[in-house]
Amino acid sequence: MVQNLYLLLCVLGTVLPYSQCIRFITEHGMDLPLFFNQIFQTPGSSFFGLDVIVSSLVLWVFIFTEGRRRQMKHLWVYVVCNLTVGVSLGLPLFLYMRERQR
């Protein structure tokens, strides 16, 4: 049951952030300086941006410590998912695969 929830969260964690990424690219192209400027434009958006950055670092530590402890393979895949989509995909995918291994 929990495995299915993790898979659903993987889908939501990919679709929802990318819906906004696609919107940005449609409006501005691949203007990375503008993208990062918008992320840190206000104290509120900076809060969320920094929260995601720190959460990503925590996720990487968790992936490598827990993954090695459980002898999981291909741990780099979850970091790539985190870098290409975000914590919203990397974390539930790692948890899904950890549950499958049990």
MOPAC internal coordinates of N, CA, C and O (Angstrom, degrees):
PM7 1SCF
backbone

  N    0.0000 0     0.00 0     0.00 0    0    0    0
  C    1.4506 1     0.00 0     0.00 0    1    0    0
  C    1.5279 1   111.71 1     0.00 0    2    1    0
  O    1.2310 1   120.49 1   132.50 1    3    2    1
  N    1.3410 1   116.67 1   -47.50 1    3    2    1
  C    1.4569 1   119.74 1  -178.98 1    5    3    2
  C    1.5268 1   110.85 1   -67.54 1    6    5    3
  O    1.2310 1   120.12 1   149.81 1    7    6    5
  N    1.3358 1   117.37 1   -30.19 1    7    6    5
  C    1.4610 1   120.22 1   177.13 1    9    7    6
  C    1.5223 1   110.69 1   -61.00 1   10    9    7
  O    1.2310 1   120.49 1   137.42 1   11   10    9
  N    1.3272 1   116.66 1   -42.58 1   11   10    9
  C    1.4622 1   120.06 1   178.98 1   13   11   10
  C    1.5228 1   111.45 1   -63.85 1   14   13   11
  O    1.2310 1   120.61 1   143.49 1   15   14   13
  N    1.3266 1   116.44 1   -36.51 1   15   14   13
  C    1.4617 1   120.57 1   177.64 1   17   15   14
  C    1.5296 1   110.12 1   -64.63 1   18   17   15
  O    1.2310 1   120.30 1   136.97 1   19   18   17
  N    1.3223 1   117.03 1   -43.03 1   19   18   17
  C    1.4715 1   120.21 1   177.91 1   21   19   18
  C    1.5269 1   111.00 1   -61.66 1   22   21   19
  O    1.2310 1   120.17 1   140.20 1   23   22   21
  N    1.3271 1   117.28 1   -39.80 1   23   22   21
  C    1.4668 1   119.76 1   177.82 1   25   23   22
  C    1.5197 1   111.20 1   -64.99 1   26   25   23
  O    1.2310 1   120.48 1   137.29 1   27   26   25
  N    1.3220 1   116.69 1   -42.71 1   27   26   25
  C    1.4674 1   120.28 1   176.85 1   29   27   26
  C    1.5229 1   110.37 1   -60.13 1   30   29   27
  O    1.2310 1   120.38 1   138.00 1   31   30   29
  N    1.3232 1   116.88 1   -42.00 1   31   30   29
  C    1.4592 1   120.35 1   178.93 1   33   31   30
  C    1.5240 1   112.01 1   -66.93 1   34   33   31
  O    1.2310 1   119.90 1   148.86 1   35   34   33
  N    1.3285 1   117.79 1   -31.14 1   35   34   33
  C    1.4735 1   120.92 1   173.59 1   37   35   34
  C    1.5249 1   110.49 1   -61.74 1   38   37   35
  O    1.2310 1   121.09 1   134.95 1   39   38   37
  N    1.3173 1   115.52 1   -45.05 1   39   38   37
  C    1.4729 1   120.09 1   179.99 1   41   39   38
  C    1.5258 1   109.97 1   -64.04 1   42   41   39
  O    1.2310 1   120.35 1   128.72 1   43   42   41
  N    1.3300 1   116.93 1   -51.28 1   43   42   41
  C    1.4672 1   120.49 1   179.06 1   45   43   42
  C    1.5252 1   111.29 1   -60.76 1   46   45   43
  O    1.2310 1   120.82 1   140.06 1   47   46   45
  N    1.3254 1   116.04 1   -39.94 1   47   46   45
  C    1.4539 1   121.35 1  -179.18 1   49   47   46
  C    1.5090 1   113.75 1   -68.57 1   50   49   47
  O    1.2310 1   120.05 1   164.66 1   51   50   49
  N    1.3169 1   117.51 1   -15.34 1   51   50   49
  C    1.4584 1   121.75 1   175.16 1   53   51   50
  C    1.5212 1   110.52 1   -97.43 1   54   53   51
  O    1.2310 1   120.41 1   131.27 1   55   54   53
  N    1.3172 1   116.83 1   -48.73 1   55   54   53
  C    1.4663 1   121.72 1  -174.70 1   57   55   54
  C    1.5260 1   112.25 1   -65.12 1   58   57   55
  O    1.2310 1   120.10 1   132.98 1   59   58   57
  N    1.3181 1   117.41 1   -47.02 1   59   58   57
  C    1.4695 1   119.65 1  -175.38 1   61   59   58
  C    1.5299 1   112.69 1   -65.12 1   62   61   59
  O    1.2310 1   118.66 1   128.78 1   63   62   61
  N    1.3376 1   120.16 1   -51.22 1   63   62   61
  C    1.4716 1   118.27 1   178.06 1   65   63   62
  C    1.5302 1   112.93 1   -63.84 1   66   65   63
  O    1.2310 1   120.43 1   139.93 1   67   66   65
  N    1.3279 1   116.78 1   -40.07 1   67   66   65
  C    1.4585 1   118.60 1  -178.12 1   69   67   66
  C    1.5252 1   112.37 1   -69.07 1   70   69   67
  O    1.2310 1   119.73 1   155.00 1   71   70   69
  N    1.3249 1   118.12 1   -25.00 1   71   70   69
  C    1.4678 1   119.30 1   176.25 1   73   71   70
  C    1.5265 1   109.53 1   -61.43 1   74   73   71
  O    1.2310 1   120.18 1   144.16 1   75   74   73
  N    1.3208 1   117.25 1   -35.84 1   75   74   73
  C    1.4583 1   120.53 1   178.27 1   77   75   74
  C    1.5255 1   111.82 1   -80.26 1   78   77   75
  O    1.2310 1   120.51 1   145.87 1   79   78   77
  N    1.3200 1   116.62 1   -34.13 1   79   78   77
  C    1.4680 1   120.50 1   177.09 1   81   79   78
  C    1.5245 1   110.42 1   -63.80 1   82   81   79
  O    1.2310 1   120.61 1   135.84 1   83   82   81
  N    1.3155 1   116.45 1   -44.16 1   83   82   81
  C    1.4697 1   120.91 1   178.74 1   85   83   82
  C    1.5232 1   109.87 1   -63.28 1   86   85   83
  O    1.2310 1   120.71 1   139.85 1   87   86   85
  N    1.3210 1   116.25 1   -40.15 1   87   86   85
  C    1.4727 1   120.15 1   177.70 1   89   87   86
  C    1.5210 1   110.49 1   -60.70 1   90   89   87
  O    1.2310 1   120.12 1   135.16 1   91   90   89
  N    1.3365 1   117.38 1   -44.84 1   91   90   89
  C    1.4597 1   121.31 1   178.58 1   93   91   90
  C    1.5223 1   110.81 1   -61.22 1   94   93   91
  O    1.2310 1   120.28 1   131.86 1   95   94   93
  N    1.3277 1   117.07 1   -48.14 1   95   94   93
  C    1.4666 1   121.18 1  -178.17 1   97   95   94
  C    1.5200 1   110.79 1   -63.20 1   98   97   95
  O    1.2310 1   120.23 1   142.02 1   99   98   97
  N    1.3203 1   117.17 1   -37.98 1   99   98   97
  C    1.4665 1   120.94 1   177.90 1  101   99   98
  C    1.5241 1   110.97 1   -63.11 1  102  101   99
  O    1.2310 1   120.31 1   139.87 1  103  102  101
  N    1.3140 1   117.02 1   -40.13 1  103  102  101
  C    1.4643 1   121.39 1  -177.27 1  105  103  102
  C    1.5289 1   113.46 1   -82.21 1  106  105  103
  O    1.2310 1   120.17 1   145.27 1  107  106  105
  N    1.3548 1   117.29 1   -34.73 1  107  106  105
  C    1.4664 1   119.93 1  -170.62 1  109  107  106
  C    1.5246 1   114.53 1  -125.98 1  110  109  107
  O    1.2310 1   119.57 1   176.29 1  111  110  109
  N    1.3123 1   118.43 1    -3.71 1  111  110  109
  C    1.4552 1   120.42 1  -173.49 1  113  111  110
  C    1.5192 1   110.47 1    71.75 1  114  113  111
  O    1.2310 1   120.69 1    19.72 1  115  114  113
  N    1.3207 1   116.29 1  -160.28 1  115  114  113
  C    1.4759 1   121.09 1  -178.09 1  117  115  114
  C    1.5286 1   110.29 1   -90.38 1  118  117  115
  O    1.2310 1   120.50 1  -126.98 1  119  118  117
  N    1.3202 1   116.65 1    53.02 1  119  118  117
  C    1.4612 1   122.56 1  -179.15 1  121  119  118
  C    1.5345 1   108.80 1   -84.61 1  122  121  119
  O    1.2310 1   120.52 1   -95.41 1  123  122  121
  N    1.3344 1   116.61 1    84.59 1  123  122  121
  C    1.4641 1   121.32 1  -176.77 1  125  123  122
  C    1.5278 1   113.50 1   -63.90 1  126  125  123
  O    1.2310 1   119.15 1   140.43 1  127  126  125
  N    1.3464 1   119.23 1   -39.57 1  127  126  125
  C    1.4687 1   117.10 1   175.76 1  129  127  126
  C    1.5351 1   112.25 1   -58.89 1  130  129  127
  O    1.2310 1   119.95 1   138.40 1  131  130  129
  N    1.3235 1   117.71 1   -41.60 1  131  130  129
  C    1.4587 1   120.83 1   177.65 1  133  131  130
  C    1.5291 1   110.72 1   -65.26 1  134  133  131
  O    1.2310 1   120.75 1   138.68 1  135  134  133
  N    1.3200 1   116.17 1   -41.32 1  135  134  133
  C    1.4653 1   121.05 1   179.45 1  137  135  134
  C    1.5304 1   110.68 1   -56.69 1  138  137  135
  O    1.2310 1   120.58 1   128.97 1  139  138  137
  N    1.3479 1   116.50 1   -51.03 1  139  138  137
  C    1.4614 1   119.86 1  -179.13 1  141  139  138
  C    1.5188 1   111.98 1   -71.24 1  142  141  139
  O    1.2310 1   120.00 1   148.03 1  143  142  141
  N    1.3224 1   117.60 1   -31.97 1  143  142  141
  C    1.4559 1   120.78 1   175.21 1  145  143  142
  C    1.5282 1   110.08 1   -61.78 1  146  145  143
  O    1.2310 1   120.27 1   137.62 1  147  146  145
  N    1.3273 1   117.09 1   -42.38 1  147  146  145
  C    1.4632 1   120.60 1   179.53 1  149  147  146
  C    1.5230 1   111.80 1   -67.64 1  150  149  147
  O    1.2310 1   120.37 1   143.90 1  151  150  149
  N    1.3170 1   116.89 1   -36.10 1  151  150  149
  C    1.4645 1   119.74 1   179.54 1  153  151  150
  C    1.5282 1   110.64 1   -61.76 1  154  153  151
  O    1.2310 1   120.40 1   140.02 1  155  154  153
  N    1.3320 1   116.84 1   -39.98 1  155  154  153
  C    1.4668 1   120.81 1  -174.90 1  157  155  154
  C    1.5291 1   112.61 1  -107.39 1  158  157  155
  O    1.2310 1   120.59 1  -154.99 1  159  158  157
  N    1.3247 1   116.48 1    25.01 1  159  158  157
  C    1.4586 1   121.32 1  -176.27 1  161  159  158
  C    1.5292 1   113.35 1   -74.48 1  162  161  159
  O    1.2310 1   119.82 1   145.51 1  163  162  161
  N    1.3038 1   117.95 1   -34.49 1  163  162  161
  C    1.4677 1   121.35 1  -177.89 1  165  163  162
  C    1.5264 1   109.24 1  -126.39 1  166  165  163
  O    1.2310 1   120.04 1   -19.45 1  167  166  165
  N    1.3223 1   117.53 1   160.55 1  167  166  165
  C    1.4654 1   118.92 1   176.21 1  169  167  166
  C    1.5328 1   112.42 1   -59.20 1  170  169  167
  O    1.2310 1   120.12 1   143.01 1  171  170  169
  N    1.3234 1   117.37 1   -36.99 1  171  170  169
  C    1.4696 1   120.21 1   178.79 1  173  171  170
  C    1.5123 1   112.64 1   -65.17 1  174  173  171
  O    1.2310 1   120.66 1   133.34 1  175  174  173
  N    1.3314 1   116.35 1   -46.66 1  175  174  173
  C    1.4625 1   118.77 1   179.70 1  177  175  174
  C    1.5296 1   110.80 1   -70.19 1  178  177  175
  O    1.2310 1   119.97 1   147.03 1  179  178  177
  N    1.3307 1   117.66 1   -32.97 1  179  178  177
  C    1.4681 1   120.64 1   175.91 1  181  179  178
  C    1.5222 1   110.51 1   -63.65 1  182  181  179
  O    1.2310 1   120.66 1   140.88 1  183  182  181
  N    1.3269 1   116.34 1   -39.12 1  183  182  181
  C    1.4697 1   120.66 1   177.02 1  185  183  182
  C    1.5245 1   110.15 1   -55.72 1  186  185  183
  O    1.2310 1   120.55 1   130.00 1  187  186  185
  N    1.3412 1   116.55 1   -50.00 1  187  186  185
  C    1.4642 1   120.09 1  -178.83 1  189  187  186
  C    1.5261 1   111.74 1   -68.16 1  190  189  187
  O    1.2310 1   120.22 1   139.99 1  191  190  189
  N    1.3181 1   117.18 1   -40.01 1  191  190  189
  C    1.4582 1   120.16 1   179.04 1  193  191  190
  C    1.5142 1   112.10 1   -61.77 1  194  193  191
  O    1.2310 1   120.35 1   132.81 1  195  194  193
  N    1.3297 1   116.95 1   -47.19 1  195  194  193
  C    1.4612 1   120.72 1   179.47 1  197  195  194
  C    1.5239 1   111.52 1   -68.09 1  198  197  195
  O    1.2310 1   120.47 1   144.42 1  199  198  197
  N    1.3307 1   116.71 1   -35.58 1  199  198  197
  C    1.4644 1   120.61 1   176.72 1  201  199  198
  C    1.5254 1   110.56 1   -60.26 1  202  201  199
  O    1.2310 1   120.30 1   136.96 1  203  202  201
  N    1.3143 1   117.04 1   -43.04 1  203  202  201
  C    1.4668 1   121.15 1  -179.52 1  205  203  202
  C    1.5267 1   110.73 1   -67.68 1  206  205  203
  O    1.2310 1   120.19 1   139.89 1  207  206  205
  N    1.3266 1   117.23 1   -40.11 1  207  206  205
  C    1.4674 1   120.44 1   179.38 1  209  207  206
  C    1.5291 1   110.42 1   -62.78 1  210  209  207
  O    1.2310 1   120.38 1   131.96 1  211  210  209
  N    1.3215 1   116.87 1   -48.04 1  211  210  209
  C    1.4699 1   120.29 1   179.46 1  213  211  210
  C    1.5307 1   110.34 1   -65.28 1  214  213  211
  O    1.2310 1   120.23 1   138.77 1  215  214  213
  N    1.3310 1   117.17 1   -41.23 1  215  214  213
  C    1.4675 1   120.45 1   178.28 1  217  215  214
  C    1.5211 1   111.05 1   -61.08 1  218  217  215
  O    1.2310 1   120.24 1   143.04 1  219  218  217
  N    1.3151 1   117.15 1   -36.96 1  219  218  217
  C    1.4628 1   120.53 1   177.49 1  221  219  218
  C    1.5210 1   111.02 1   -63.66 1  222  221  219
  O    1.2310 1   120.51 1   135.77 1  223  222  221
  N    1.3149 1   116.63 1   -44.23 1  223  222  221
  C    1.4689 1   119.62 1   178.82 1  225  223  222
  C    1.5262 1   111.15 1   -62.88 1  226  225  223
  O    1.2310 1   120.63 1   138.00 1  227  226  225
  N    1.3162 1   116.40 1   -42.00 1  227  226  225
  C    1.4744 1   120.42 1   177.20 1  229  227  226
  C    1.5231 1   110.04 1   -62.26 1  230  229  227
  O    1.2310 1   120.67 1   138.58 1  231  230  229
  N    1.3355 1   116.33 1   -41.42 1  231  230  229
  C    1.4660 1   120.57 1   178.94 1  233  231  230
  C    1.5182 1   110.60 1   -60.32 1  234  233  231
  O    1.2310 1   119.54 1   136.26 1  235  234  233
  N    1.3199 1   118.49 1   -43.74 1  235  234  233
  C    1.4655 1   121.14 1  -179.71 1  237  235  234
  C    1.5271 1   110.54 1   -60.73 1  238  237  235
  O    1.2310 1   120.41 1   135.74 1  239  238  237
  N    1.3284 1   116.83 1   -44.26 1  239  238  237
  C    1.4703 1   120.00 1   177.77 1  241  239  238
  C    1.5272 1   109.73 1   -60.87 1  242  241  239
  O    1.2310 1   120.36 1   134.85 1  243  242  241
  N    1.3158 1   116.91 1   -45.15 1  243  242  241
  C    1.4643 1   121.62 1   179.51 1  245  243  242
  C    1.5295 1   110.95 1   -61.98 1  246  245  243
  O    1.2310 1   120.30 1   134.65 1  247  246  245
  N    1.3187 1   117.03 1   -45.35 1  247  246  245
  C    1.4662 1   121.24 1  -179.42 1  249  247  246
  C    1.5260 1   110.50 1   -57.61 1  250  249  247
  O    1.2310 1   120.53 1   131.19 1  251  250  249
  N    1.3344 1   116.59 1   -48.81 1  251  250  249
  C    1.4632 1   118.88 1  -174.69 1  253  251  250
  C    1.5280 1   112.60 1   -76.13 1  254  253  251
  O    1.2310 1   119.22 1   145.01 1  255  254  253
  N    1.3155 1   119.09 1   -34.99 1  255  254  253
  C    1.4663 1   118.66 1   178.79 1  257  255  254
  C    1.5248 1   111.33 1   -74.46 1  258  257  255
  O    1.2310 1   120.46 1   131.19 1  259  258  257
  N    1.3217 1   116.72 1   -48.81 1  259  258  257
  C    1.4727 1   120.53 1  -179.75 1  261  259  258
  C    1.5274 1   110.98 1   -69.34 1  262  261  259
  O    1.2310 1   120.79 1   139.28 1  263  262  261
  N    1.3257 1   116.09 1   -40.72 1  263  262  261
  C    1.4624 1   120.18 1  -179.32 1  265  263  262
  C    1.5236 1   112.34 1   -63.10 1  266  265  263
  O    1.2310 1   120.43 1   137.07 1  267  266  265
  N    1.3117 1   116.78 1   -42.93 1  267  266  265
  C    1.4747 1   120.09 1   177.96 1  269  267  266
  C    1.5235 1   110.76 1   -67.86 1  270  269  267
  O    1.2310 1   121.07 1   139.75 1  271  270  269
  N    1.3298 1   115.57 1   -40.25 1  271  270  269
  C    1.4609 1   119.52 1   179.77 1  273  271  270
  C    1.5220 1   110.74 1   -60.79 1  274  273  271
  O    1.2310 1   120.45 1   142.57 1  275  274  273
  N    1.3192 1   116.74 1   -37.43 1  275  274  273
  C    1.4683 1   121.52 1  -179.71 1  277  275  274
  C    1.5315 1   112.46 1   -93.46 1  278  277  275
  O    1.2310 1   120.79 1  -175.69 1  279  278  277
  N    1.3168 1   116.10 1     4.31 1  279  278  277
  C    1.4640 1   122.99 1   178.54 1  281  279  278
  C    1.5359 1   111.79 1    57.12 1  282  281  279
  O    1.2310 1   120.91 1  -137.65 1  283  282  281
  N    1.3239 1   115.86 1    42.35 1  283  282  281
  C    1.4602 1   121.18 1   176.94 1  285  283  282
  C    1.5264 1   108.52 1   -80.18 1  286  285  283
  O    1.2310 1   121.03 1   -29.30 1  287  286  285
  N    1.3190 1   115.63 1   150.70 1  287  286  285
  C    1.4662 1   121.26 1  -178.99 1  289  287  286
  C    1.5224 1   110.27 1  -101.94 1  290  289  287
  O    1.2310 1   121.09 1   -17.89 1  291  290  289
  N    1.3207 1   115.52 1   162.11 1  291  290  289
  C    1.4703 1   123.57 1   173.35 1  293  291  290
  C    1.5275 1   112.80 1    56.31 1  294  293  291
  O    1.2310 1   120.35 1  -134.52 1  295  294  293
  N    1.3077 1   116.94 1    45.48 1  295  294  293
  C    1.4580 1   121.53 1  -178.45 1  297  295  294
  C    1.5300 1   111.85 1   -63.08 1  298  297  295
  O    1.2310 1   120.02 1   154.26 1  299  298  297
  N    1.3102 1   117.56 1   -25.74 1  299  298  297
  C    1.4588 1   121.73 1   179.65 1  301  299  298
  C    1.5285 1   111.83 1   -61.27 1  302  301  299
  O    1.2310 1   119.82 1   153.76 1  303  302  301
  N    1.3363 1   117.95 1   -26.24 1  303  302  301
  C    1.4640 1   121.54 1  -178.55 1  305  303  302
  C    1.5304 1   110.82 1   -59.69 1  306  305  303
  O    1.2310 1   120.30 1   140.52 1  307  306  305
  N    1.3302 1   117.04 1   -39.48 1  307  306  305
  C    1.4629 1   120.47 1  -177.32 1  309  307  306
  C    1.5249 1   111.04 1   -71.37 1  310  309  307
  O    1.2310 1   120.30 1   147.77 1  311  310  309
  N    1.3225 1   117.02 1   -32.23 1  311  310  309
  C    1.4624 1   120.58 1   175.55 1  313  311  310
  C    1.5227 1   109.45 1   -68.31 1  314  313  311
  O    1.2310 1   120.16 1   138.07 1  315  314  313
  N    1.3164 1   117.30 1   -41.93 1  315  314  313
  C    1.4678 1   120.62 1   177.50 1  317  315  314
  C    1.5298 1   110.21 1   -61.82 1  318  317  315
  O    1.2310 1   120.28 1   137.60 1  319  318  317
  N    1.3341 1   117.06 1   -42.40 1  319  318  317
  C    1.4675 1   120.43 1   176.78 1  321  319  318
  C    1.5243 1   110.82 1   -61.15 1  322  321  319
  O    1.2310 1   120.84 1   140.30 1  323  322  321
  N    1.3242 1   116.00 1   -39.70 1  323  322  321
  C    1.4630 1   120.79 1   177.60 1  325  323  322
  C    1.5243 1   111.02 1   -63.85 1  326  325  323
  O    1.2310 1   120.07 1   138.41 1  327  326  325
  N    1.3230 1   117.48 1   -41.59 1  327  326  325
  C    1.4581 1   121.04 1  -178.07 1  329  327  326
  C    1.5279 1   112.92 1   -74.37 1  330  329  327
  O    1.2310 1   119.93 1   148.64 1  331  330  329
  N    1.3255 1   117.73 1   -31.36 1  331  330  329
  C    1.4617 1   120.25 1  -176.99 1  333  331  330
  C    1.5238 1   113.58 1   -90.95 1  334  333  331
  O    1.2310 1   120.17 1   154.36 1  335  334  333
  N    1.3197 1   117.28 1   -25.64 1  335  334  333
  C    1.4679 1   121.07 1   178.32 1  337  335  334
  C    1.5157 1   109.63 1  -121.83 1  338  337  335
  O    1.2310 1   120.59 1   118.53 1  339  338  337
  N    1.3184 1   116.47 1   -61.47 1  339  338  337
  C    1.4606 1   120.35 1   179.62 1  341  339  338
  C    1.5090 1   111.81 1   150.18 1  342  341  339
  O    1.2310 1   121.77 1     1.76 1  343  342  341
  N    1.3181 1   114.22 1  -178.24 1  343  342  341
  C    1.4559 1   121.45 1   175.74 1  345  343  342
  C    1.5270 1   109.52 1   -56.92 1  346  345  343
  O    1.2310 1   120.94 1   148.96 1  347  346  345
  N    1.3226 1   115.81 1   -31.04 1  347  346  345
  C    1.4654 1   121.31 1  -176.85 1  349  347  346
  C    1.5238 1   113.35 1   -64.65 1  350  349  347
  O    1.2310 1   119.58 1   163.22 1  351  350  349
  N    1.3190 1   118.41 1   -16.78 1  351  350  349
  C    1.4592 1   121.55 1   172.27 1  353  351  350
  C    1.5280 1   111.19 1  -108.57 1  354  353  351
  O    1.2310 1   120.30 1   134.44 1  355  354  353
  N    1.3255 1   117.03 1   -45.56 1  355  354  353
  C    1.4621 1   120.52 1  -175.59 1  357  355  354
  C    1.5200 1   113.53 1   -58.37 1  358  357  355
  O    1.2310 1   120.15 1   136.12 1  359  358  357
  N    1.3262 1   117.31 1   -43.88 1  359  358  357
  C    1.4629 1   120.59 1  -177.74 1  361  359  358
  C    1.5231 1   112.51 1   -69.23 1  362  361  359
  O    1.2310 1   118.49 1   126.65 1  363  362  361
  N    1.3412 1   120.48 1   -53.35 1  363  362  361
  C    1.4681 1   117.32 1  -178.91 1  365  363  362
  C    1.5313 1   113.20 1   -65.14 1  366  365  363
  O    1.2310 1   120.03 1   149.04 1  367  366  365
  N    1.3344 1   117.54 1   -30.96 1  367  366  365
  C    1.4654 1   119.34 1   178.16 1  369  367  366
  C    1.5340 1   109.99 1   -67.39 1  370  369  367
  O    1.2310 1   120.36 1   136.65 1  371  370  369
  N    1.3347 1   116.92 1   -43.35 1  371  370  369
  C    1.4577 1   119.75 1   177.34 1  373  371  370
  C    1.5281 1   110.38 1   -61.76 1  374  373  371
  O    1.2310 1   120.26 1   135.54 1  375  374  373
  N    1.3342 1   117.10 1   -44.46 1  375  374  373
  C    1.4660 1   120.21 1  -179.89 1  377  375  374
  C    1.5244 1   111.65 1   -64.66 1  378  377  375
  O    1.2310 1   120.40 1   142.97 1  379  378  377
  N    1.3304 1   116.84 1   -37.03 1  379  378  377
  C    1.4722 1   121.02 1   176.26 1  381  379  378
  C    1.5293 1   110.44 1   -61.42 1  382  381  379
  O    1.2310 1   120.69 1   131.69 1  383  382  381
  N    1.3167 1   116.29 1   -48.31 1  383  382  381
  C    1.4643 1   119.56 1  -178.42 1  385  383  382
  C    1.5303 1   111.16 1   -68.13 1  386  385  383
  O    1.2310 1   120.01 1   146.41 1  387  386  385
  N    1.3034 1   117.59 1   -33.59 1  387  386  385
  C    1.4619 1   120.64 1   176.68 1  389  387  386
  C    1.5301 1   110.32 1   -65.24 1  390  389  387
  O    1.2310 1   120.47 1   139.04 1  391  390  389
  N    1.3281 1   116.71 1   -40.96 1  391  390  389
  C    1.4765 1   120.61 1   177.12 1  393  391  390
  C    1.5246 1   111.17 1   -65.43 1  394  393  391
  O    1.2310 1   120.66 1   140.15 1  395  394  393
  N    1.3145 1   116.34 1   -39.85 1  395  394  393
  C    1.4805 1   119.35 1   178.78 1  397  395  394
  C    1.5081 1   111.51 1   -62.63 1  398  397  395
  O    1.2310 1   120.46 1   144.61 1  399  398  397
  N    1.3235 1   116.73 1   -35.39 1  399  398  397
  C    1.4641 1   120.44 1  -178.74 1  401  399  398
  C    1.5194 1   111.47 1   -69.29 1  402  401  399
  O    1.2310 1   120.43 1   149.93 1  403  402  401
  N    1.3259 1   116.78 1   -30.07 1  403  402  401
  C    1.4662 1   120.42 1  -178.76 1  405  403  402
  C    1.4757 1   107.85 1   -62.94 1  406  405  403
  O    1.2310 1   120.10 1   180.00 1  407  406  405

